[in-house]
Amino acid sequence: MRRRDFLASGLGLAANVALGQLPPPPPRKELPHRRVRTKPLFKAPPGFPNAVAVAPEGLWVAEQKAQNFGKDAKQSPEACWLLDWNGKVLKTVLTESWNTSGMAYGDGYIWMGANAGPEGIYQTDMNSKTVSHRQIPLGPPENGGGCHGLMWHEGKLWIVANRLRGILRVDPKSWEPEFMIPITTARWHGIAWDDGSIWMVTGSSDIDRFLQQDGKLVHTTTPGLVRYDAVTGQALETAEFVEGSADPHGLAMHNGTLISCDAGVGPPGFELTHSPYSGYVFELEFI
């Protein structure tokens, strides 16, 4: 192209920009979409199981106590149970977390994500001693917001940060944020690692509840999953739960199969979801 032609083309492009006449961007590529159903494994100890994490000995399941909402809330210890794969309790660790909505197991500690009270992340040892309580980074020092999921992978802690609407990777020693994947769904919850990517529980609404209609339980939100590239943050695929499935909260990967739990409790003002699988741990099957 001659210099004169190049300059002319540039002037033409600038004129189109000024007039708003640029061609529309190419259509966004649709993500692969699958369907998933749930298969109950066993019921967790009494309480609201809201998070899961795999350990060599079995599965850690974190308890949520919904009564810790509000200005008059009182703290009571929230348990984290180590269960074998038949649901037998092997160990119980008590934590200072409030309304736990995320949990990870790593470096020999339980990491509980609080969604009420002082909020933040509680690091607890195997003797139920609080080692640290720190707020989610990139927020006010005294209140970094609530948490809806935690995951430990290769020495890093991944936090589903409510205030940031993102999945935040944090160095657990320095507590410095390193990377964040933005969340664009209406509901978000537990996360699990899958070979360089991260699965996250999603939903079509943040009001998570089952209602009785014409003699049948109807779910007010459509739960689902999204898988993100852990390096770029790009969404790779989505999935939706078929009708009649359990309601997912926590998420973990075990031998190539996603594991979740149904807490049976909704947001403030919705004490129970009335889910028929409330309290169950289950595995996910793609269909």
N, C-alpha and C positions, 0 to 999 in steps of 0.2 A: 504494500500500500504506500502511495506517495505521501509526503508530509502534508500536502494540501488536503488530500482526501481524509487523512487521519484527523486533522484539525476540524474539518467539516463534520465528520461523524461525531466527534466529541461535542461540538456545538449543538448538533441535533439532539444528542442524548440529554444535554443540559436543558435544552428547551422543553423536552418531554417531561423531565423531572419537574421543572417549574410549573408546567401545566397539569401535572398529575396524570400523565398519559403513559406511564410505564406499563408494560405488559404485566398481567397478574403473575404472582409467583406460582411455580408448579404445584399441583395438588399434593398435600401431605400424604405420604405413603401410609396405608393402613397397616396397623400392627397385627401380627398373627394372634388369633384369639382362640382359646380352648375352653372347654367346660370341665368342671371338676366336681366330684362327689366325695362324701366323707364316710369313713368306716370306723365306728367306735371301737376303742381298744379296752378302756377301763375307766372307772370313775375315780376322780381324785379325792383326797380326803375332804371332809365337810368344809365348805367355804366357797369362794368364787375364784377358780383357777384362771388367772389372766395372762400368764406368761410361761414359756417352756424353754429349756436349754438342755442340750445333750451333753452327757459326761461319760467317761469310760465305764462307770459303774451302773449307769442307767439314765434316767430323765429327771432333771430338776423341774419342779412345777411351783410357781409363785402364787401366793394367795393375795387376793384383793379384798379389802374391807370397805364397802361403799359408805359406811356411816361416818367416814372421816371427812365428809364435805362440810362446808359452811363455817361461819365464824365461831360457832359453839362446838366445833369438832374437838373430840378428845383423842389423844393418841393411844393406840393399843398395838402391841407387836403384831406384825404380819409375817406369816410363816413362809418358808421355802422348803419344800419336801423333796428329798431324793427318793425316787421310786424305781423299783425294777420294772421290767417290761411286762409284768403281770399286774402292776399297780401296788405291789407291796412296799410299805414305807421302810426305807433303809436308814434314813437320817432326817432330822428336822432342825432347821436353823431359823431362829427368830430374828427379825430385823426391825429397825426403827422406821422403815418406809411407810408412807401414808398412801392409801388408795393405789397400790402398786399396779402399774399398767405396762410394765416392761421389765425383763430380767435377763441377765447373762451370767454365764459361769466361765471364769478365766483367771489364770495365774493363781489358782487355789482359792479364789474368793467368789462370793455371790455379789453381783452388782444389781441393785434394785432401783427401778425408775419410779419415782413418786409422782403422782398426778393430783395431789392435794396437800394440805398442810404447808410445811416449808418447801415442798417439792424438791427437785434436784435428784442426784444419784447417790445412793447409799452403798458404800463398799463394806461388806461384812465378812468376817472370817468364819471358820467352821465351828467356832465356839460361841457364835451369836454375838460377837463383839464388833461394834461399829468401828471400822478402821478410818473411814473418811466420809464426809458428807459434803458434796460440792454441787454448785449450781451448773446447769447446762451453759456452756460458753456462748459468747456473743450476745449477752443480755445484761440486764442490771445485776450487779454483784450479789444482791440479796435475793433475787428472784429471776432465774433464767427461764421460767415457764415449766410446764408439765412435760411428761414423757409418755409415749404410747408404744415403745418398743426398744429393746436393747439386743445387741449381738456382739460377741467376742470373736475376733478372727485375726490370727497371726499377730497377737500382741496389741491389737488396736480395739478400741471400743466404739461401736457404731450406735448412735442414739437417734431414735425417731423423735425429733424435737418439735413439740406442738407450736410453740411461739414462732419458730422459724419456718414452720411448714417444710421441713427438710430432714433428710437422713444425714446426720453429721458424724464424720469420723474424727475421733479424738484420741490423742496420745494419753493413756491412762496415768502415766507418771507425771508428765509436765502439765497435763490438762489443757494442752494447746489444741485448738481446732485445726484440722488439716485439709478437709475436703467436705463438700456438701452436695447432695443430690436433691434438687427441688421436688416437692410433692405437689401434684395438681389434682388429686382426687378429693372427693367430699369427705371420705372417711379413711383413716390410715391406722395401722396397728403393727403387729409383730413383723419381724424381718428374719430372713434366713439366708445363709451363704450357699451359692450353687455354682461352683467352678468358674470363678471370675465375675459372677453376677449376684444380684441380691433380689430375692423375692420379698414382696411386702403385701400384707393383708390390706385390702381396700374395701370400699363400699360405695353405694350410690347415694347414701345419706348418712349424716352423723347421728341421727336419731335411730338407735338400734333397738328394735323391740318387736315382739310377736303379738298380734292382736287376734281376737276371736271374731271371725266373720262367717256367718252362715254355718256355724258348727265346725269351722275349720280354722286352724292357726295360720295366719298370714304374716309373713315377714315384711316389715316396713322398709327394709333396705335390701338391696341385692348385693350380698357380699361377693368379693372377688379377689383377684391377685394381680399384681403387676411385677414384671421382672426388669430390673435396671442393670445396665452395664456398670460394674463397680469402678471402672477407670474413667469413663466419659460421662456417666450419669444418664446416658440415653436409654429411653424405654425400649425394650426388646420385644415384649409380648404381654398379653393380658389373658385373664381367665375369669370365668364367672361360675359360682356354685349353683348346681341344679337345685330345684325346689325339693324340700325335704331334707336338705343337708344340715349338719350342725352349724352353729354360728362361730366363725373363727375369731380368735383374739391373738394369742401368742403364736409364734411360728419358729420351727427349728427343722434342720435337715438331719435325717438318720439313715445311713446306708442308701442314699439316693431317693428316699421318700420323705416328703414334707409331713411334719407332725404339728398339730395345733391343739387348742383347748377351747372349750365353750364356757366362758365365765358366767353367762346367764344374768349379767347385770349391765344396765345401760348407763347413760350419762346422768348428771345430777337432775333430780326430779323424776327419774324413771328408775325406781329402785330395782325392779326385775324386768328382764326381757320376756320371761315366761317361755324361754326356749325349751323344747322337749329334750334337748341334749345338755341342759345346764349341768355343769360340773364334770363333763366327760373330756377325756383326752382321746383324740382320734387321729387317724392318718388320712392323707388326701390321695385320691386316685384320679388321674386325668383320664377322660373318656372321649 
